[in-house]
Amino acid sequence: MSRDQLKWDTSAVMRYLEKEFPQAFANGQRYDVKTLKVDAVEMSLSAGENQLRPGGTVSGPTQMELADFAMYFLLLAHHGESAKLSVTTNLTCSFLRKPKPEPLLCNVKLIKHGRTLAVGDVQIRSQSGDILSHLELTYYVGNISL
């Protein structure tokens, strides 16, 4: 499988994750995939009470979890089950605004998809379009066979 096409569509990735990674959906947590392209994915997460911090804002760990989940989702779409052991090697996050308890919109743009590393640029936005956080994620993908 080349890096310029997807092996799995949204429903195939979601079925795989629900079976192999059910803890990602604990307490009714739900990710809604809006778009999936070769170099990008857009999804949303509706934060529940468990993801709020004092003051009623969505916690930083929830934002980082959303970004990490979206990047992993994109790699699974590219490589199918062979990407299951891909791991985050770096995650850098800048929190820019306090997120209200509303759905968070996450956009991942794949900026490098090399032989051993994949790098994604991530923006998490509010429903009104304000950028809430900006992240860069690096995944080790050297265990994937093409």
ChimeraX commands (.cxc) that place a marker at each C-alpha (Angstrom):
marker #1 position 0.00,0.00,0.00 radius 0.5
marker #1 position 1.47,3.34,-0.99 radius 0.5
marker #1 position 1.30,6.46,1.09 radius 0.5
marker #1 position -0.79,8.29,-1.54 radius 0.5
marker #1 position -3.94,6.22,-1.00 radius 0.5
marker #1 position -6.01,4.94,1.90 radius 0.5
marker #1 position -6.43,1.25,2.63 radius 0.5
marker #1 position -9.47,1.65,4.94 radius 0.5
marker #1 position -12.39,4.06,4.90 radius 0.5
marker #1 position -13.90,5.72,7.96 radius 0.5
marker #1 position -16.27,2.88,8.84 radius 0.5
marker #1 position -13.53,0.23,8.56 radius 0.5
marker #1 position -11.23,2.18,10.89 radius 0.5
marker #1 position -14.04,2.79,13.37 radius 0.5
marker #1 position -15.04,-0.90,13.40 radius 0.5
marker #1 position -11.43,-1.88,14.04 radius 0.5
marker #1 position -11.04,0.64,16.87 radius 0.5
marker #1 position -14.31,-0.35,18.53 radius 0.5
marker #1 position -13.14,-3.96,18.54 radius 0.5
marker #1 position -9.43,-3.56,19.35 radius 0.5
marker #1 position -9.40,-0.30,21.34 radius 0.5
marker #1 position -12.75,-0.17,23.18 radius 0.5
marker #1 position -11.35,1.89,26.05 radius 0.5
marker #1 position -11.23,4.88,23.67 radius 0.5
marker #1 position -15.03,4.85,23.75 radius 0.5
marker #1 position -15.41,4.47,27.54 radius 0.5
marker #1 position -18.32,6.23,29.22 radius 0.5
marker #1 position -20.05,6.79,25.89 radius 0.5
marker #1 position -17.23,8.90,24.43 radius 0.5
marker #1 position -17.85,9.33,20.71 radius 0.5
marker #1 position -15.70,10.61,17.87 radius 0.5
marker #1 position -17.51,11.84,14.78 radius 0.5
marker #1 position -15.38,11.78,11.64 radius 0.5
marker #1 position -16.32,14.65,9.33 radius 0.5
marker #1 position -13.80,14.09,6.52 radius 0.5
marker #1 position -11.03,11.62,5.76 radius 0.5
marker #1 position -8.47,12.28,3.04 radius 0.5
marker #1 position -5.04,10.88,2.24 radius 0.5
marker #1 position -3.28,13.72,4.02 radius 0.5
marker #1 position -5.91,14.82,6.55 radius 0.5
marker #1 position -8.72,13.91,8.89 radius 0.5
marker #1 position -11.31,16.10,10.57 radius 0.5
marker #1 position -13.28,14.82,13.53 radius 0.5
marker #1 position -15.15,16.11,16.53 radius 0.5
marker #1 position -15.53,15.07,20.13 radius 0.5
marker #1 position -18.35,16.11,22.43 radius 0.5
marker #1 position -16.77,16.53,25.83 radius 0.5
marker #1 position -18.74,15.11,28.73 radius 0.5
marker #1 position -18.58,15.81,32.45 radius 0.5
marker #1 position -15.52,13.54,32.79 radius 0.5
marker #1 position -13.52,15.76,30.43 radius 0.5
marker #1 position -14.23,19.06,32.20 radius 0.5
marker #1 position -11.93,20.72,34.67 radius 0.5
marker #1 position -12.97,23.10,37.46 radius 0.5
marker #1 position -14.44,26.21,35.90 radius 0.5
marker #1 position -16.27,24.23,33.22 radius 0.5
marker #1 position -13.60,24.18,30.51 radius 0.5
marker #1 position -12.52,21.12,28.56 radius 0.5
marker #1 position -9.31,19.73,30.05 radius 0.5
marker #1 position -5.94,19.80,28.33 radius 0.5
marker #1 position -5.56,16.01,28.47 radius 0.5
marker #1 position -8.89,15.68,26.61 radius 0.5
marker #1 position -7.61,17.92,23.82 radius 0.5
marker #1 position -4.36,15.96,23.58 radius 0.5
marker #1 position -6.30,12.68,23.57 radius 0.5
marker #1 position -8.46,13.91,20.69 radius 0.5
marker #1 position -5.41,14.94,18.65 radius 0.5
marker #1 position -3.62,11.65,19.34 radius 0.5
marker #1 position -6.72,9.61,18.49 radius 0.5
marker #1 position -7.18,11.51,15.22 radius 0.5
marker #1 position -3.56,10.97,14.16 radius 0.5
marker #1 position -3.75,7.25,14.99 radius 0.5
marker #1 position -7.04,7.08,13.07 radius 0.5
marker #1 position -5.36,8.57,9.97 radius 0.5
marker #1 position -2.48,6.08,10.14 radius 0.5
marker #1 position -4.91,3.17,10.46 radius 0.5
marker #1 position -6.78,4.48,7.42 radius 0.5
marker #1 position -3.51,4.45,5.49 radius 0.5
marker #1 position -2.20,1.04,6.53 radius 0.5
marker #1 position -5.02,-0.96,8.09 radius 0.5
marker #1 position -4.19,-3.40,10.86 radius 0.5
marker #1 position -0.45,-3.22,10.15 radius 0.5
marker #1 position -0.47,0.25,11.79 radius 0.5
marker #1 position -1.79,-1.06,15.11 radius 0.5
marker #1 position 1.61,-0.91,16.81 radius 0.5
marker #1 position 2.40,2.62,15.65 radius 0.5
marker #1 position 3.15,4.74,18.68 radius 0.5
marker #1 position 3.33,8.41,19.60 radius 0.5
marker #1 position 6.94,9.46,20.06 radius 0.5
marker #1 position 6.33,13.17,20.53 radius 0.5
marker #1 position 3.37,15.41,21.24 radius 0.5
marker #1 position 3.78,19.15,21.65 radius 0.5
marker #1 position 0.74,21.22,22.56 radius 0.5
marker #1 position 0.10,24.94,22.86 radius 0.5
marker #1 position -3.16,25.76,24.60 radius 0.5
marker #1 position -4.43,29.03,23.16 radius 0.5
marker #1 position -7.94,29.52,24.56 radius 0.5
marker #1 position -10.18,28.00,27.23 radius 0.5
marker #1 position -12.54,25.56,25.49 radius 0.5
marker #1 position -16.20,25.76,26.40 radius 0.5
marker #1 position -18.00,22.48,27.10 radius 0.5
marker #1 position -19.11,22.06,23.49 radius 0.5
marker #1 position -17.95,19.79,20.66 radius 0.5
marker #1 position -14.28,20.21,19.81 radius 0.5
marker #1 position -13.32,20.11,16.13 radius 0.5
marker #1 position -9.95,18.50,15.39 radius 0.5
marker #1 position -8.10,18.86,12.09 radius 0.5
marker #1 position -4.99,16.77,11.46 radius 0.5
marker #1 position -2.80,17.55,8.47 radius 0.5
marker #1 position -0.18,14.92,7.71 radius 0.5
marker #1 position 2.99,16.89,6.94 radius 0.5
marker #1 position 5.43,13.96,6.74 radius 0.5
marker #1 position 4.76,10.29,6.19 radius 0.5
marker #1 position 8.15,8.71,5.98 radius 0.5
marker #1 position 9.56,5.22,6.30 radius 0.5
marker #1 position 9.92,5.39,10.08 radius 0.5
marker #1 position 8.17,8.58,11.23 radius 0.5
marker #1 position 4.87,10.31,10.51 radius 0.5
marker #1 position 4.33,13.91,11.59 radius 0.5
marker #1 position 0.99,15.63,11.91 radius 0.5
marker #1 position 0.04,19.27,12.40 radius 0.5
marker #1 position -3.14,19.56,14.46 radius 0.5
marker #1 position -5.57,22.36,15.22 radius 0.5
marker #1 position -8.42,21.99,17.66 radius 0.5
marker #1 position -11.16,24.56,17.17 radius 0.5
marker #1 position -14.38,25.63,18.81 radius 0.5
marker #1 position -17.67,25.49,16.94 radius 0.5
marker #1 position -17.30,29.20,16.23 radius 0.5
marker #1 position -13.93,28.55,14.56 radius 0.5
marker #1 position -11.57,29.88,17.22 radius 0.5
marker #1 position -8.33,27.90,17.50 radius 0.5
marker #1 position -8.26,26.41,21.00 radius 0.5
marker #1 position -5.00,24.50,20.78 radius 0.5
marker #1 position -2.25,23.75,18.28 radius 0.5
marker #1 position -0.33,20.48,18.39 radius 0.5
marker #1 position 2.39,18.65,16.55 radius 0.5
marker #1 position 2.49,14.87,16.83 radius 0.5
marker #1 position 5.16,12.45,15.71 radius 0.5
marker #1 position 4.43,8.74,15.39 radius 0.5
marker #1 position 6.87,5.90,14.94 radius 0.5
marker #1 position 5.61,3.89,11.97 radius 0.5
marker #1 position 8.73,1.82,11.24 radius 0.5
marker #1 position 6.85,-1.38,12.03 radius 0.5
marker #1 position 4.55,-0.96,9.01 radius 0.5
marker #1 position 5.15,-2.94,5.87 radius 0.5
marker #1 position 4.11,-1.35,2.61 radius 0.5
marker link #1:1,2 radius 0.2
marker link #1:2,3 radius 0.2
marker link #1:3,4 radius 0.2
marker link #1:4,5 radius 0.2
marker link #1:5,6 radius 0.2
marker link #1:6,7 radius 0.2
marker link #1:7,8 radius 0.2
marker link #1:8,9 radius 0.2
marker link #1:9,10 radius 0.2
marker link #1:10,11 radius 0.2
marker link #1:11,12 radius 0.2
marker link #1:12,13 radius 0.2
marker link #1:13,14 radius 0.2
marker link #1:14,15 radius 0.2
marker link #1:15,16 radius 0.2
marker link #1:16,17 radius 0.2
marker link #1:17,18 radius 0.2
marker link #1:18,19 radius 0.2
marker link #1:19,20 radius 0.2
marker link #1:20,21 radius 0.2
marker link #1:21,22 radius 0.2
marker link #1:22,23 radius 0.2
marker link #1:23,24 radius 0.2
marker link #1:24,25 radius 0.2
marker link #1:25,26 radius 0.2
marker link #1:26,27 radius 0.2
marker link #1:27,28 radius 0.2
marker link #1:28,29 radius 0.2
marker link #1:29,30 radius 0.2
marker link #1:30,31 radius 0.2
marker link #1:31,32 radius 0.2
marker link #1:32,33 radius 0.2
marker link #1:33,34 radius 0.2
marker link #1:34,35 radius 0.2
marker link #1:35,36 radius 0.2
marker link #1:36,37 radius 0.2
marker link #1:37,38 radius 0.2
marker link #1:38,39 radius 0.2
marker link #1:39,40 radius 0.2
marker link #1:40,41 radius 0.2
marker link #1:41,42 radius 0.2
marker link #1:42,43 radius 0.2
marker link #1:43,44 radius 0.2
marker link #1:44,45 radius 0.2
marker link #1:45,46 radius 0.2
marker link #1:46,47 radius 0.2
marker link #1:47,48 radius 0.2
marker link #1:48,49 radius 0.2
marker link #1:49,50 radius 0.2
marker link #1:50,51 radius 0.2
marker link #1:51,52 radius 0.2
marker link #1:52,53 radius 0.2
marker link #1:53,54 radius 0.2
marker link #1:54,55 radius 0.2
marker link #1:55,56 radius 0.2
marker link #1:56,57 radius 0.2
marker link #1:57,58 radius 0.2
marker link #1:58,59 radius 0.2
marker link #1:59,60 radius 0.2
marker link #1:60,61 radius 0.2
marker link #1:61,62 radius 0.2
marker link #1:62,63 radius 0.2
marker link #1:63,64 radius 0.2
marker link #1:64,65 radius 0.2
marker link #1:65,66 radius 0.2
marker link #1:66,67 radius 0.2
marker link #1:67,68 radius 0.2
marker link #1:68,69 radius 0.2
marker link #1:69,70 radius 0.2
marker link #1:70,71 radius 0.2
marker link #1:71,72 radius 0.2
marker link #1:72,73 radius 0.2
marker link #1:73,74 radius 0.2
marker link #1:74,75 radius 0.2
marker link #1:75,76 radius 0.2
marker link #1:76,77 radius 0.2
marker link #1:77,78 radius 0.2
marker link #1:78,79 radius 0.2
marker link #1:79,80 radius 0.2
marker link #1:80,81 radius 0.2
marker link #1:81,82 radius 0.2
marker link #1:82,83 radius 0.2
marker link #1:83,84 radius 0.2
marker link #1:84,85 radius 0.2
marker link #1:85,86 radius 0.2
marker link #1:86,87 radius 0.2
marker link #1:87,88 radius 0.2
marker link #1:88,89 radius 0.2
marker link #1:89,90 radius 0.2
marker link #1:90,91 radius 0.2
marker link #1:91,92 radius 0.2
marker link #1:92,93 radius 0.2
marker link #1:93,94 radius 0.2
marker link #1:94,95 radius 0.2
marker link #1:95,96 radius 0.2
marker link #1:96,97 radius 0.2
marker link #1:97,98 radius 0.2
marker link #1:98,99 radius 0.2
marker link #1:99,100 radius 0.2
marker link #1:100,101 radius 0.2
marker link #1:101,102 radius 0.2
marker link #1:102,103 radius 0.2
marker link #1:103,104 radius 0.2
marker link #1:104,105 radius 0.2
marker link #1:105,106 radius 0.2
marker link #1:106,107 radius 0.2
marker link #1:107,108 radius 0.2
marker link #1:108,109 radius 0.2
marker link #1:109,110 radius 0.2
marker link #1:110,111 radius 0.2
marker link #1:111,112 radius 0.2
marker link #1:112,113 radius 0.2
marker link #1:113,114 radius 0.2
marker link #1:114,115 radius 0.2
marker link #1:115,116 radius 0.2
marker link #1:116,117 radius 0.2
marker link #1:117,118 radius 0.2
marker link #1:118,119 radius 0.2
marker link #1:119,120 radius 0.2
marker link #1:120,121 radius 0.2
marker link #1:121,122 radius 0.2
marker link #1:122,123 radius 0.2
marker link #1:123,124 radius 0.2
marker link #1:124,125 radius 0.2
marker link #1:125,126 radius 0.2
marker link #1:126,127 radius 0.2
marker link #1:127,128 radius 0.2
marker link #1:128,129 radius 0.2
marker link #1:129,130 radius 0.2
marker link #1:130,131 radius 0.2
marker link #1:131,132 radius 0.2
marker link #1:132,133 radius 0.2
marker link #1:133,134 radius 0.2
marker link #1:134,135 radius 0.2
marker link #1:135,136 radius 0.2
marker link #1:136,137 radius 0.2
marker link #1:137,138 radius 0.2
marker link #1:138,139 radius 0.2
marker link #1:139,140 radius 0.2
marker link #1:140,141 radius 0.2
marker link #1:141,142 radius 0.2
marker link #1:142,143 radius 0.2
marker link #1:143,144 radius 0.2
marker link #1:144,145 radius 0.2
marker link #1:145,146 radius 0.2
view
